[in-house]
Amino acid sequence: MRPTIKDLAAAAGVSVSTVNRVINDPGKVRRSTQQLILRVAEEIGFYGLGAIQHSLKEGRQERRIGVLLLQENRAFYSGLGAALREAARNCVEFEVDLTLEFMNDLSPDQVADRLLAIGSKCDSVALVAAEHPLVSDAIDSLLEDDVPVAGLITPLTARESVGYIGLDNWKVGRTAAWAFDKMCKRPGKIGILVGNHRYRNQDMNESGFRSYFREHNQNFTLLEPKSTYESAAVAREITEQLLSEHPDMCGLFVSGGGITGALAALRDAEIPRDFVSIGYELIEATRRGLIDGTLTMAIAHPMATIARRTIDALTRAKAFDGTGVSPNTTLGFEIYTSENI
C-alpha cells in the first residue's frame, strides 16, 4: 500500500492539516516546512508527490540569475554546470531563469566583459574568477546598479561588499596538513602545487596548510609552491621535476588545478607505498587515483549541495523593490579515500 497523507504527516512530524495546506494553499505554510514535506514525500514515495510539486510551483515569482564558470572541458566545472541546471529546474520557491556560461578566455578583460554582459540582464550573479583590478571594477559597476555579486568557489574583492559561496578554504588547507601529519610515517619534504595565486581559494588553502605545520609540527619541510597555471601538462612537468630534485620527498599537496597531470607523473614514477598525496575534487581522474593508490586523499566540494545553495542564495539575493544584498554561504567539504568512494 502506498503512503497516505496521514503517513506523510507522521514521517515529516507535522499535522495532517499542514500537509493539506501545502497541497492546497502553500502560501500559508513556512518555506522550511514546505521543503521538509516535499523532501519526505519524495523519500517515502507519497502517492500525491506530483500534486505537492505542482502546488509549490504555482504562482512562483521569477528570478533571473547568472553564473560564470571556467572552461567546460574541465571535469569539475562541467559537473558543476550540470548540477546548477538541475538545481535551477528543481527550485520550488522561484521560477528560475538561469543564464550559465563557461569561459574559455580567462583574461581579466574578457572575464570583466562577460560579467558586465550577464549582469545587465540578471537579478544577481555568481562567478569563478581570478582576482584582478579589472574584474573588481566590473563587480563594483554591477553593485552600483544594485545587482548582487558573489564569488563562487573562490572569494573575490571589490570596493563594495562581494558575496561568497564556497568552502572555508583556511580549514581546507589545515585539514590537508593534518592528514599529512597523521599519515606520513616520518616528517620530510612536502611539495606544493597551486594553480594560480590570484585564485584566492588556492592562496588561502596554502596559508592554512602552512599555519597548521607552524603550530603543530615544524619538523616537516614545506617546499616553495609551484604554479601549474591550471594546466595538467605543466603540473606533470613540475611534479616530475620535484621528484627528481627531491628524491626524499614524502608527499605532494595539489592545492589547485592540474591534478590529472600530477597524478600521471606520480603513477609513472612508481612512488613508494608510504608516499602521501592529497588533492581536490572527486572526478574520474582522482577516483582512479584513489583506487590505485596514487592519490591518498581527496577533499571535495559537495557538488549537489553547492549547486542547490548557489541557486537558493542567488534567488534570494535581490528583492523586487530593486534592493539586494550579495549572498554569503559557507559549505562543509567532503573527504574521500580509497575506502569510501
C-alpha positions as semicolon CSV with decimal commas, in nm:
position;residue;x (nm);y (nm);z (nm)
1;M;0,000;0,000;0,000
2;R;0,138;0,341;-0,095
3;P;0,187;0,600;0,181
4;T;-0,111;0,824;0,253
5;I;-0,136;1,184;0,371
6;K;-0,150;1,053;0,725
7;D;0,170;0,854;0,670
8;L;0,342;1,158;0,520
9;A;0,238;1,378;0,812
10;A;0,373;1,125;1,060
11;A;0,702;1,082;0,871
12;A;0,753;1,459;0,848
13;G;0,649;1,521;1,208
14;V;0,369;1,761;1,114
15;S;-0,010;1,754;1,129
16;V;-0,235;1,622;0,853
17;S;-0,381;1,972;0,818
18;T;-0,034;2,112;0,749
19;V;0,017;1,860;0,468
20;N;-0,323;1,955;0,327
21;R;-0,231;2,324;0,334
22;V;0,094;2,254;0,147
23;I;-0,110;2,081;-0,124
24;N;-0,396;2,331;-0,139
25;D;-0,270;2,664;-0,002
26;P;0,111;2,656;0,037
27;G;0,135;3,031;0,090
28;K;0,014;2,977;0,447
29;V;0,298;2,735;0,531
30;R;0,656;2,836;0,608
31;R;0,904;2,761;0,332
32;S;1,115;2,537;0,558
33;T;0,806;2,326;0,632
34;Q;0,715;2,313;0,263
35;Q;1,063;2,186;0,181
36;L;1,052;1,932;0,464
37;I;0,722;1,786;0,348
38;L;0,836;1,779;-0,015
39;R;1,159;1,601;0,076
40;V;0,985;1,343;0,295
41;A;0,720;1,286;0,026
42;E;1,000;1,205;-0,220
43;E;1,171;0,975;0,029
44;I;0,865;0,767;0,117
45;G;0,710;0,759;-0,230
46;F;0,397;0,954;-0,137
47;Y;0,123;0,898;-0,397
48;G;0,046;1,273;-0,417
49;L;0,406;1,387;-0,474
50;G;0,312;1,538;-0,810
51;A;0,032;1,740;-0,651
52;I;0,273;1,881;-0,391
53;Q;0,530;1,972;-0,654
54;H;0,267;2,137;-0,871
55;S;0,118;2,330;-0,580
56;L;0,454;2,465;-0,466
57;K;0,544;2,574;-0,818
58;E;0,215;2,753;-0,889
59;G;0,237;3,128;-0,868
60;R;0,612;3,139;-0,816
61;Q;0,799;3,464;-0,870
62;E;1,064;3,469;-1,140
63;R;1,432;3,521;-1,068
64;R;1,688;3,580;-1,340
65;I;2,027;3,463;-1,219
66;G;2,361;3,435;-1,396
67;V;2,661;3,211;-1,332
68;L;3,003;3,230;-1,498
69;L;3,224;2,919;-1,471
70;L;3,567;2,825;-1,601
71;Q;3,625;2,600;-1,903
72;E;3,361;2,336;-1,971
73;N;3,627;2,081;-2,072
74;R;3,741;2,065;-1,708
75;A;3,554;1,784;-1,536
76;F;3,479;1,974;-1,217
77;Y;3,320;2,271;-1,394
78;S;3,121;2,065;-1,642
79;G;2,985;1,868;-1,345
80;L;2,909;2,185;-1,152
81;G;2,730;2,331;-1,454
82;A;2,508;2,024;-1,484
83;A;2,432;2,035;-1,109
84;L;2,340;2,405;-1,128
85;R;2,099;2,347;-1,415
86;E;1,938;2,062;-1,222
87;A;1,909;2,274;-0,908
88;A;1,751;2,559;-1,107
89;R;1,494;2,321;-1,259
90;N;1,409;2,181;-0,917
91;C;1,381;2,515;-0,736
92;V;1,040;2,520;-0,568
93;E;1,015;2,875;-0,436
94;F;1,104;3,062;-0,755
95;E;1,078;3,021;-1,129
96;V;1,449;3,036;-1,212
97;D;1,570;3,176;-1,542
98;L;1,935;3,061;-1,531
99;T;2,198;3,203;-1,764
100;L;2,503;2,978;-1,737
101;E;2,822;3,045;-1,931
102;F;3,160;2,870;-1,945
103;M;3,456;3,096;-2,012
104;N;3,740;2,968;-2,230
105;D;3,922;3,301;-2,241
106;L;4,015;3,376;-1,881
107;S;4,200;3,700;-1,947
108;P;4,083;3,966;-1,697
109;D;3,937;4,195;-1,963
110;Q;3,730;3,915;-2,113
111;V;3,607;3,799;-1,772
112;A;3,510;4,157;-1,684
113;D;3,326;4,197;-2,015
114;R;3,131;3,873;-1,972
115;L;3,043;3,967;-1,613
116;L;2,905;4,306;-1,719
117;A;2,711;4,146;-2,006
118;I;2,550;3,877;-1,795
119;G;2,488;4,119;-1,508
120;S;2,298;4,357;-1,735
121;K;2,020;4,101;-1,782
122;C;2,019;3,919;-1,446
123;D;1,893;3,996;-1,096
124;S;2,207;3,851;-0,934
125;V;2,531;3,689;-1,047
126;A;2,794;3,442;-0,922
127;L;3,127;3,377;-1,091
128;V;3,452;3,187;-1,065
129;A;3,742;3,419;-1,146
130;A;4,095;3,514;-1,053
131;E;4,145;3,828;-0,850
132;H;4,223;4,126;-1,076
133;P;4,150;4,503;-1,074
134;L;3,952;4,480;-1,399
135;V;3,727;4,213;-1,251
136;S;3,689;4,412;-0,930
137;D;3,586;4,721;-1,127
138;A;3,324;4,520;-1,317
139;I;3,188;4,386;-0,988
140;D;3,164;4,739;-0,848
141;S;2,975;4,853;-1,157
142;L;2,713;4,584;-1,103
143;L;2,691;4,650;-0,730
144;E;2,633;5,020;-0,800
145;D;2,338;4,911;-1,016
146;D;2,204;4,701;-0,725
147;V;2,296;4,369;-0,887
148;P;2,428;4,141;-0,609
149;V;2,751;3,957;-0,697
150;A;2,912;3,656;-0,531
151;G;3,242;3,482;-0,585
152;L;3,172;3,112;-0,644
153;I;3,433;2,856;-0,526
154;T;3,690;3,134;-0,481
155;P;3,639;3,464;-0,295
156;L;3,657;3,795;-0,481
157;T;3,702;4,152;-0,363
158;A;3,583;4,495;-0,473
159;R;3,525;4,833;-0,310
160;E;3,174;4,728;-0,215
161;S;3,062;4,409;-0,041
162;V;3,104;4,097;-0,257
163;G;2,935;3,775;-0,153
164;Y;3,095;3,432;-0,143
165;I;2,961;3,081;-0,198
166;G;3,211;2,804;-0,129
167;L;3,426;2,627;0,126
168;D;3,617;2,763;0,425
169;N;3,949;2,743;0,242
170;W;4,158;2,807;0,552
171;K;4,008;2,495;0,708
172;V;4,057;2,301;0,385
173;G;4,430;2,375;0,396
174;R;4,462;2,292;0,764
175;T;4,272;1,967;0,714
176;A;4,510;1,866;0,435
177;A;4,807;1,946;0,660
178;W;4,654;1,745;0,945
179;A;4,626;1,448;0,710
180;F;4,993;1,469;0,609
181;D;5,095;1,499;0,974
182;K;4,899;1,187;1,068
183;M;4,964;0,977;0,756
184;C;5,332;1,032;0,684
185;K;5,549;0,768;0,852
186;R;5,805;1,034;0,941
187;P;5,845;1,409;0,881
188;G;6,000;1,504;0,548
189;K;5,967;1,731;0,247
190;I;5,624;1,809;0,104
191;G;5,585;1,952;-0,246
192;I;5,309;2,205;-0,302
193;L;5,133;2,277;-0,631
194;V;4,899;2,572;-0,679
195;G;4,714;2,663;-0,994
196;N;4,737;3,040;-0,968
197;H;4,778;3,256;-0,658
198;R;4,524;3,501;-0,800
199;Y;4,258;3,242;-0,721
200;R;4,219;3,336;-0,358
201;N;4,082;2,998;-0,251
202;Q;4,413;2,837;-0,350
203;D;4,616;3,105;-0,176
204;M;4,409;3,057;0,140
205;N;4,446;2,678;0,112
206;E;4,822;2,715;0,118
207;S;4,813;2,965;0,405
208;G;4,603;2,731;0,616
209;F;4,830;2,442;0,521
210;R;5,141;2,623;0,639
211;S;4,975;2,758;0,953
212;Y;4,896;2,405;1,072
213;F;5,259;2,295;1,046
214;R;5,385;2,612;1,217
215;E;5,152;2,533;1,505
216;H;5,174;2,154;1,531
217;N;5,481;2,006;1,360
218;Q;5,773;2,213;1,236
219;N;5,978;1,904;1,153
220;F;5,824;1,890;0,805
221;T;5,991;2,089;0,526
222;L;5,735;2,263;0,309
223;L;5,884;2,332;-0,032
224;E;5,809;2,657;-0,212
225;P;5,480;2,635;-0,403
226;K;5,496;2,581;-0,779
227;S;5,230;2,729;-1,008
228;T;5,069;2,495;-1,260
229;Y;4,860;2,770;-1,422
230;E;4,570;2,524;-1,408
231;S;4,744;2,308;-1,673
232;A;4,771;1,930;-1,645
233;A;5,080;1,930;-1,868
234;V;5,256;2,190;-1,653
235;A;5,156;2,007;-1,334
236;R;5,302;1,685;-1,470
237;E;5,631;1,853;-1,562
238;I;5,662;2,024;-1,223
239;T;5,583;1,702;-1,034
240;E;5,848;1,513;-1,231
241;Q;6,094;1,793;-1,152
242;L;6,013;1,786;-0,781
243;L;6,057;1,409;-0,763
244;S;6,389;1,435;-0,944
245;E;6,526;1,722;-0,734
246;H;6,389;1,589;-0,402
247;P;6,405;1,208;-0,407
248;D;6,344;1,216;-0,030
249;M;6,010;1,396;-0,070
250;C;5,745;1,223;0,142
251;G;5,435;1,384;-0,004
252;L;5,268;1,614;-0,255
253;F;4,989;1,863;-0,188
254;V;4,798;1,965;-0,502
255;S;4,627;2,284;-0,389
256;G;4,498;2,390;-0,730
257;G;4,444;2,289;-1,091
258;G;4,635;2,031;-1,290
259;I;4,582;1,732;-1,066
260;T;4,543;1,491;-1,360
261;G;4,897;1,574;-1,471
262;A;5,036;1,545;-1,119
263;L;4,875;1,202;-1,077
264;A;5,015;1,086;-1,411
265;A;5,365;1,186;-1,301
266;L;5,329;1,012;-0,964
267;R;5,198;0,699;-1,133
268;D;5,487;0,684;-1,380
269;A;5,741;0,744;-1,103
270;E;5,619;0,440;-0,909
271;I;5,618;0,627;-0,580
272;P;5,674;0,433;-0,255
273;R;5,370;0,291;-0,078
274;D;5,411;0,534;0,211
275;F;5,417;0,844;-0,015
276;V;5,122;1,069;0,073
277;S;4,943;1,273;-0,193
278;I;4,639;1,493;-0,136
279;G;4,437;1,680;-0,396
280;Y;4,095;1,821;-0,472
281;E;3,760;1,711;-0,608
282;L;3,615;1,370;-0,681
283;I;3,635;1,344;-1,059
284;E;3,719;1,042;-1,272
285;A;4,095;1,106;-1,251
286;T;4,101;1,143;-0,872
287;R;3,867;0,847;-0,826
288;R;4,103;0,632;-1,029
289;G;4,397;0,769;-0,831
290;L;4,233;0,679;-0,500
291;I;4,158;0,329;-0,623
292;D;4,510;0,254;-0,746
293;G;4,679;0,425;-0,451
294;T;4,838;0,713;-0,642
295;L;4,620;0,959;-0,450
296;T;4,589;0,918;-0,074
297;M;4,303;1,157;-0,003
298;A;4,077;1,398;-0,190
299;I;3,900;1,699;-0,041
300;A;3,591;1,780;-0,246
301;H;3,311;2,028;-0,286
302;P;2,970;1,865;-0,222
303;M;2,857;1,913;-0,582
304;A;2,480;1,880;-0,546
305;T;2,478;2,081;-0,225
306;I;2,682;2,372;-0,357
307;A;2,459;2,385;-0,666
308;R;2,142;2,399;-0,457
309;R;2,286;2,654;-0,217
310;T;2,408;2,871;-0,506
311;I;2,066;2,877;-0,670
312;D;1,899;2,940;-0,335
313;A;2,138;3,221;-0,243
314;L;2,115;3,396;-0,579
315;T;1,735;3,378;-0,598
316;R;1,709;3,539;-0,255
317;A;1,981;3,800;-0,311
318;K;1,762;4,062;-0,474
319;A;1,418;4,182;-0,372
320;F;1,160;4,303;-0,622
321;D;1,194;4,658;-0,495
322;G;1,537;4,658;-0,662
323;T;1,748;4,636;-0,347
324;G;1,988;4,350;-0,300
325;V;2,250;4,202;-0,073
326;S;2,536;3,989;-0,204
327;P;2,492;3,638;-0,060
328;N;2,735;3,459;0,170
329;T;2,719;3,082;0,209
330;T;2,999;2,868;0,354
331;L;2,974;2,493;0,300
332;G;3,128;2,190;0,462
333;F;3,359;1,978;0,248
334;E;3,375;1,608;0,173
335;I;3,677;1,383;0,232
336;Y;3,743;1,074;0,022
337;T;3,994;0,791;0,049
338;S;4,011;0,454;-0,123
339;E;3,783;0,316;0,148
340;N;3,476;0,537;0,093
341;I;3,445;0,606;-0,279
